[in-house]
Every structure is written in C-alpha cells, then in structure tokens.
Amino acid sequence: MMYHMARRWTKKEEGRYREELKKLYIVQNKTITEIGAVLGISEKTVFDRLGRLGIKTQPHLKKNYLHKRQNLVIPKIYSNDIAEFFGIMLGDGHISHFQTMITLGNKEVSYVYYIVNLFEKIFGLQPKVSIKKRGYRTIYLGSVDLTSWLLKEGLVFNKVKLQVDVPKWIFLETKYMEMFLRGFFDTDGSVYKLKNGGVQISLTNRSLPILKSLQKMLKVLQYKPSGISCFKVYLTKRADLLRFFKEIQPQNVKHVTRFESFYMRR
C-alpha cells in the first residue's frame, strides 16, 4: 500500500511517532479512534501512521471490537436527563460513525465532569476525556450502538450542513424544554454585559431550525426572546434573566459565575 505525504519525516520525528504509537496502540491497547482523540488527529491519520511505521493493525485484540459495548444502556423512554443530553449534543456535541463527542473550552473543567457523570447516568458507561492544546477537553465514548441510537433519535453527522432541528418529543413536557435549554445554554450559550450597563444572554447556533425551536421553547415557557439575529437568540429583560438562572439552573460554572458577577452583586 502506498502512503502519500507532504514531506518526509526526519529520523527524530519517525522515532517519536513510532514510540508514541507503540505506547498507545500496543502497550495501552487503545483503539485507533481513542488514539485519534488523545493526539487530536483524525482516525485516518492514525491509520496512515501505523501503516507507514510498519505497525500491524490488530482490531480484534481491542476492547469493544467493532465498537459494540455489551454493558451500554440504550434508554427505552425519554427523561429529563436525556433532554439535557440532547441540548448538550446540539450545542457542542458531534457524532461520527463510531464515536460520540463533546468538546469544551479550557475554563470548563468542572462542567466536563458534570457531563461525564450525565453520560454514566444515562448510558451506564463512563466516557473518556482527552486534553488537547491550550487545555481544551473532549469527552468521548466509542460505540456504534450509541451513535446509531442518536441518529435514529434525530441527531446528524453535520448539524450545520443538514440544518438539524430539536427532536419533537422535547416539546411534549415543560420540564423537557427546561432541561434541553439548560444543556444547550451550558454549551452554546453566553452571558455578557451590554454597553448601556445591562446584561444579556444569548443562545448561538448555525442551524436555523434549532434557533427557531429555541425561540419557540422560550415563548412557550413565557420568556420574551428576541428575534433571530447573527445566528443568535437573546434574552435581555432583567426578569427573564433572573428567572432563567433560577428555574433553568445552568450547571456550567463559567456561566453562573459571570452572571453573578454582572447581576447579583449590583
């Protein structure tokens, strides 16, 4: 098999890549997917490096071969936790054919472990966490059964290109909508001060159907959201903001701290 590359590796680079992959793939017995998450590179790049370095792939020796996990729990009924999880996934989540991932910033460490616990609570498995450059963290769980279920429930591989929408069942109960908003705001929301001294929160997404559904949810819950502008929906009224943080109860400490610094100490 021929491997195309932009340039030749130096001997030092080749040695480093060989030791790195031997440690991860052979000694630690990680899968190609797991190695990609650890190193912050694609699965194809990992596969290409293994081939170029002459390290034979042995997928049958890996745990969860074919990404099937016998102890994975696939929910039979909807719940508040699942509604929150879908809010998180439609915020900063992503799925591939084999993996479910959520990427967070370097100021969200405590929220990382909140999501880890939520994964375990819903699916019975604890996801892994990789730390990338500048402290960014990716929470990931490799399971083809999980990604198949998420696709069946309305998630997609490319949220923006396919203009995904919020699952219809979220609108069946008030609590589902509140929990979805919590998960979405915690991952794709912002709270900031305006030039006139006021405070505003925004919900951001590049999928127009999601923005329309967020706006609809807020109206059903008797908030007064703005129109859609710059891929955002806003809440600006003081009563709405105070009620949002009291009733929705965001769990991302980054947002809560900012809100308290802007509003609660005035």
C-alpha positions as CSV (number, residue, x, y, z in Angstrom):
1,M,0.0,0.0,0.0
2,M,1.3,3.4,-0.9
3,Y,1.1,6.3,1.6
4,H,1.1,9.8,0.3
5,M,2.6,12.5,2.5
6,A,3.5,16.2,2.0
7,R,7.1,15.7,3.2
8,R,9.4,13.1,4.6
9,W,9.7,12.7,8.4
10,T,13.0,13.3,9.9
11,K,14.6,10.4,11.8
12,K,13.7,12.2,15.1
13,E,10.1,12.6,14.0
14,E,9.8,9.0,12.9
15,G,11.3,7.7,16.2
16,R,8.9,9.9,18.2
17,Y,5.8,8.8,16.2
18,R,6.9,5.1,16.5
19,E,7.3,5.3,20.3
20,E,4.1,7.3,20.7
21,L,2.0,4.8,18.7
22,K,3.7,1.7,20.2
23,K,2.9,3.0,23.6
24,L,-0.8,3.9,22.8
25,Y,-1.7,1.1,20.3
26,I,0.3,-1.9,21.7
27,V,1.2,-1.2,25.3
28,Q,-2.0,0.6,26.3
29,N,-4.1,-1.3,23.8
30,K,-6.0,1.8,22.7
31,T,-8.1,1.7,19.5
32,I,-7.4,3.9,16.5
33,T,-10.4,6.1,17.5
34,E,-9.1,6.5,21.0
35,I,-5.6,7.4,19.8
36,G,-7.0,10.0,17.5
37,A,-8.9,11.6,20.4
38,V,-5.7,11.6,22.6
39,L,-3.5,13.0,19.9
40,G,-6.0,15.4,18.4
41,I,-5.7,13.9,14.9
42,S,-8.1,12.0,12.6
43,E,-8.6,8.3,12.6
44,K,-7.3,8.2,9.0
45,T,-4.0,9.9,10.1
46,V,-3.5,7.4,12.9
47,F,-4.2,4.5,10.5
48,D,-1.8,6.0,7.9
49,R,1.0,6.4,10.5
50,L,0.6,2.9,11.7
51,G,1.0,1.6,8.2
52,R,3.9,3.8,7.4
53,L,5.7,2.8,10.5
54,G,5.1,-0.9,9.9
55,I,2.9,-1.4,13.0
56,K,0.4,-4.1,12.1
57,T,-3.2,-3.2,13.0
58,Q,-4.9,-5.7,15.3
59,P,-8.5,-4.6,15.8
60,H,-9.7,-8.0,17.0
61,L,-7.4,-7.5,20.1
62,K,-9.0,-4.3,21.1
63,K,-11.7,-3.9,23.8
64,N,-15.1,-3.3,22.3
65,Y,-14.1,-4.6,18.9
66,L,-16.5,-3.2,16.2
67,H,-17.4,-0.6,18.9
68,K,-20.1,-2.8,20.4
69,R,-20.3,-2.5,24.2
70,Q,-22.2,-5.2,25.9
71,N,-22.9,-3.0,29.0
72,L,-24.2,0.0,27.2
73,V,-27.7,1.0,28.2
74,I,-29.9,2.3,25.4
75,P,-32.8,4.3,27.0
76,K,-36.2,2.9,26.4
77,I,-38.1,6.0,27.5
78,Y,-37.4,9.7,27.4
79,S,-36.4,11.6,30.6
80,N,-35.2,15.0,31.9
81,D,-31.6,13.8,31.7
82,I,-31.9,12.7,28.1
83,A,-33.5,16.1,27.2
84,E,-30.5,17.8,28.8
85,F,-28.1,15.5,27.0
86,F,-29.7,16.3,23.6
87,G,-29.3,20.0,24.5
88,I,-25.6,19.5,25.1
89,M,-25.2,17.4,21.9
90,L,-27.0,20.0,19.7
91,G,-24.8,22.7,21.4
92,D,-21.2,21.4,21.4
93,G,-21.7,17.8,20.6
94,H,-20.6,15.8,17.5
95,I,-21.1,12.2,16.3
96,S,-19.1,10.1,13.8
97,H,-19.9,6.6,12.7
98,F,-18.3,5.1,15.8
99,Q,-18.0,7.9,18.4
100,T,-20.0,10.4,20.4
101,M,-18.0,13.5,21.4
102,I,-18.5,16.8,23.2
103,T,-15.7,19.5,23.1
104,L,-15.4,22.1,25.8
105,G,-13.1,25.0,26.5
106,N,-10.2,25.4,28.9
107,K,-12.4,27.2,31.5
108,E,-15.0,24.5,31.8
109,V,-13.2,21.8,33.8
110,S,-15.9,21.3,36.4
111,Y,-18.5,21.1,33.7
112,V,-16.5,18.4,31.9
113,Y,-17.1,16.1,34.9
114,Y,-20.7,17.0,35.1
115,I,-21.2,15.7,31.6
116,V,-19.1,12.6,32.4
117,N,-21.5,11.8,35.2
118,L,-24.5,12.5,33.0
119,F,-23.2,10.1,30.4
120,E,-22.8,7.4,33.0
121,K,-26.2,8.1,34.5
122,I,-28.0,7.7,31.1
123,F,-25.9,5.1,29.3
124,G,-24.3,3.2,32.2
125,L,-20.8,3.8,30.9
126,Q,-18.2,6.5,31.8
127,P,-16.8,8.3,28.7
128,K,-13.1,9.2,28.4
129,V,-11.7,12.7,28.5
130,S,-8.8,13.9,26.3
131,I,-6.9,17.1,26.9
132,K,-5.8,19.0,23.8
133,K,-3.7,22.1,23.3
134,R,-4.5,25.1,25.5
135,G,-6.4,22.9,27.8
136,Y,-9.4,22.2,25.6
137,R,-11.1,18.9,26.5
138,T,-13.0,16.4,24.5
139,I,-15.4,13.9,26.2
140,Y,-15.8,10.9,24.0
141,L,-17.4,7.4,24.0
142,G,-16.8,4.9,21.2
143,S,-19.9,2.9,20.5
144,V,-21.7,2.2,17.2
145,D,-24.8,1.2,19.1
146,L,-24.9,4.6,20.8
147,T,-24.3,6.6,17.6
148,S,-27.0,4.5,15.8
149,W,-29.5,5.3,18.5
150,L,-28.6,9.0,18.4
151,L,-29.1,9.1,14.6
152,K,-32.4,7.3,15.0
153,E,-33.4,10.0,17.5
154,G,-32.7,12.8,15.1
155,L,-29.1,13.8,15.5
156,V,-26.9,14.0,12.4
157,F,-23.2,13.9,11.4
158,N,-23.2,17.6,10.3
159,K,-25.6,19.8,12.2
160,V,-25.0,22.9,10.1
161,K,-24.9,21.4,6.6
162,L,-28.1,19.3,7.3
163,Q,-29.8,22.1,9.3
164,V,-30.8,19.8,12.1
165,D,-33.7,20.6,14.4
166,V,-34.6,19.8,18.0
167,P,-36.4,16.4,18.4
168,K,-40.1,16.9,18.6
169,W,-40.5,15.0,21.8
170,I,-38.7,17.8,23.7
171,F,-41.9,19.9,23.3
172,L,-44.1,17.2,25.0
173,E,-43.3,18.4,28.5
174,T,-42.3,21.7,30.1
175,K,-39.5,20.0,32.1
176,Y,-38.0,18.5,28.9
177,M,-37.9,22.0,27.4
178,E,-36.3,23.4,30.5
179,M,-33.7,20.7,30.6
180,F,-32.9,21.0,26.9
181,L,-32.4,24.7,27.4
182,R,-30.1,24.0,30.3
183,G,-27.9,21.7,28.2
184,F,-27.9,23.9,25.2
185,F,-27.1,27.1,27.2
186,D,-24.3,25.4,29.2
187,T,-22.6,24.5,25.9
188,D,-23.6,27.1,23.3
189,G,-24.8,30.0,25.4
190,S,-23.1,33.2,26.6
191,V,-23.8,35.8,29.3
192,Y,-22.2,39.3,29.0
193,K,-22.6,42.9,29.8
194,L,-24.0,45.5,27.4
195,K,-22.6,48.9,26.8
196,N,-25.6,50.5,28.5
197,G,-24.8,48.6,31.7
198,G,-27.5,45.9,31.1
199,V,-26.9,42.2,30.9
200,Q,-27.8,39.8,28.1
201,I,-27.7,36.1,27.5
202,S,-27.5,34.5,24.0
203,L,-28.1,31.1,22.5
204,T,-26.0,30.5,19.4
205,N,-26.2,28.0,16.6
206,R,-25.7,27.9,12.8
207,S,-28.7,25.8,12.3
208,L,-31.8,27.9,11.7
209,P,-34.3,25.2,12.7
210,I,-32.6,24.9,16.1
211,L,-32.8,28.7,16.6
212,K,-36.5,28.7,15.7
213,S,-37.1,25.9,18.1
214,L,-35.2,27.6,20.9
215,Q,-37.2,30.7,20.3
216,K,-40.4,28.7,20.4
217,M,-39.4,26.9,23.6
218,L,-38.7,30.2,25.4
219,K,-42.0,31.6,24.3
220,V,-43.9,28.5,25.5
221,L,-42.1,28.9,28.8
222,Q,-43.3,32.6,28.8
223,Y,-40.0,34.2,28.3
224,K,-39.6,37.1,25.9
225,P,-36.9,36.1,23.5
226,S,-35.6,38.4,20.7
227,G,-35.9,37.7,17.0
228,I,-33.1,35.6,15.4
229,S,-30.1,37.7,14.6
230,C,-26.5,36.8,13.7
231,F,-27.3,33.1,14.4
232,K,-28.4,34.0,18.0
233,V,-31.5,34.3,20.1
234,Y,-31.3,36.7,23.0
235,L,-32.8,37.3,26.4
236,T,-32.4,40.8,27.7
237,K,-35.2,41.6,30.2
238,R,-34.0,41.6,33.8
239,A,-37.0,39.5,35.0
240,D,-36.3,36.9,32.2
241,L,-32.6,36.6,33.2
242,L,-33.2,36.2,36.9
243,R,-36.0,33.6,36.2
244,F,-33.8,31.8,33.7
245,F,-31.0,31.2,36.1
246,K,-33.4,30.4,38.9
247,E,-35.6,27.9,37.0
248,I,-33.3,26.5,34.3
249,Q,-30.4,26.3,36.7
250,P,-27.4,26.2,34.4
251,Q,-24.7,23.8,35.5
252,N,-21.7,25.3,33.8
253,V,-19.9,27.3,36.5
254,K,-18.4,29.6,33.9
255,H,-21.8,31.0,33.0
256,V,-23.1,31.1,36.6
257,T,-20.0,33.0,37.9
258,R,-20.3,35.6,35.1
259,F,-24.0,36.0,35.7
260,E,-23.5,36.5,39.4
261,S,-20.6,39.0,38.9
262,F,-22.8,41.0,36.5
263,Y,-26.1,40.9,38.2
264,M,-26.3,39.6,41.7
265,R,-23.7,42.0,43.1
266,R,-25.3,45.1,41.7
